[in-house]
Structures are given as C-alpha cells and as structure tokens.
C-alpha cells in the first residue's frame, strides 16, 4: 500500500452483503410487520446517493426503511411477508407518512381513528 493510498471503505450506498446483515434486515422488517397494522411496502430505486431501499409504512403512517440488494429482492421480501408492495416512483408516498412525520416533530399524540 502506497503512502498516499487509501483503503476502500464501504460506501453508504453499498447494500448489505454478508449473511448477518441480511438476517438483521429481515428480522427488523418482520418485526415491524408483526407489530404494526396494515403495513405496506414501497420500493425506492437506487440513486447516485443511496442504494435500493424498501420502506414499510403502517396504517398510522409510522415507517421504517432498510437497504436491499435490488428491486427484485424488495418485492420478494414484501411478498414473502404477505404485504402489498408498490413502486414509489409510480404511486408516490402515502399522505399518512407526512402526517406521521409532522406529529413526531411536534411531539403530538397520534390521531384517534
């Protein structure tokens, strides 16, 4: 290794590749689906800045996002969990996500439905 060379560090856009990371991601997503009502998956495409991600959204707008290897993997994960899956470029984000984010910023309790 040269004096001014650098070791390659994993980029923020690298999808998890080792078995432990994949299992941790799947466990987190499964837990979210098992502990929330009406969860739907939204596949977010890879960009210059981020890897492909899957965003799970519950009925109340609460959400979680995790990197996945590609769009096909995101669809397989959602189908395997028995939840609907959408392409966010076609459907956009549901309005309840924005409402949930606003409530979290204000520190307000969720609306009673």
N, C-alpha and C positions, 0 to 999 in steps of 0.2 A: 504494500500500500504506500503510495507516494505521500510526501509531506503535506501537500495541499489537497489531497483527495478526501472525499467524504464517503462514509459508509451510507448505503442507501437505507433510508428509514421508510417504513411503510407509510404510504400516502394516506391521507384521510379518506380518500375515495376507494381504497382497497377493500373489497368485500371480505368478510371473514372466510378464511380458507381452512383453518385447522378444525379438527373434529370437535374439540371442546368449545370453540367459539360458535360453531353451528348448533351444537346441542344447547348452549346457553341462550342463543337467539330463539330457538324453537321453544324452549321452556318458558321464556318470558312471554312470547306471543300466546302460547297455550294458556298460561296463567291469566293473561289479560282476557282472553275469550271466555275462560271458565268462570271468571269473577265479575264479568260485566254483562249487561243485557243488550241484545240487538247489535252485536258487533259486525261491522262490515270492513272489508279490506280495500284499500286504494293503492294501486301500484304507481309509484313515482319513477319516471325514467331516469337513467343515468344522464348526468350533465358534465360539463367540464370541471365542476367543483365537487360534485357528490356522486356516489355510487347509486345504483338502482336501490330503491328502498320500498318497503311495504309499510303503509300507515294503517293501523287498525283504529276504527272510530266506533265508540259505543253510542247508544241511543241518546245519552245525555250530552254528547259532544266530547267526552274525555277521549284522549287519543294517546297512542304510542307509536313510535317509528323505529324501524330497525333496517340495517343494510342487508341486502340479499345478493346472491351472485348475479342474478339476471331476472328479467321479467317473467320468464317461464317458471323459474323457481318460486317467485312470489305467487303466481297463480296456483302452482301445485300446493304450496303451504296453505293458502286460503281454502282451496277445495278439500284438502286433507282434514281441515278443521271444520268443514261443513258450513262455512260462512260465505256470503256473497262477495265477489271480487269485481272491482271496477278499475278502469284505466283512468287515472286522474286527468289526463290530457283530454279525454272525451267527456267526462262527467263534471269535472271540477270538484272542489271540496264541498261537502255538505255545509250549509249555513250553521248548523249546530256546533261545528268546530270553532268558528269565530265567536259564537255566543259563549261557549265554554271558556275560551281563552280570555274573553273580556271579564267574565265572572272571576276567573283566577287572578287577574291583575287587580281587580277591585277588592278581592278577598271576600266577595259576597257568597252566600249560600246558593246552591243551585235552585232553579225554579221548581216549584212543586207542580207535578203534572198529574 
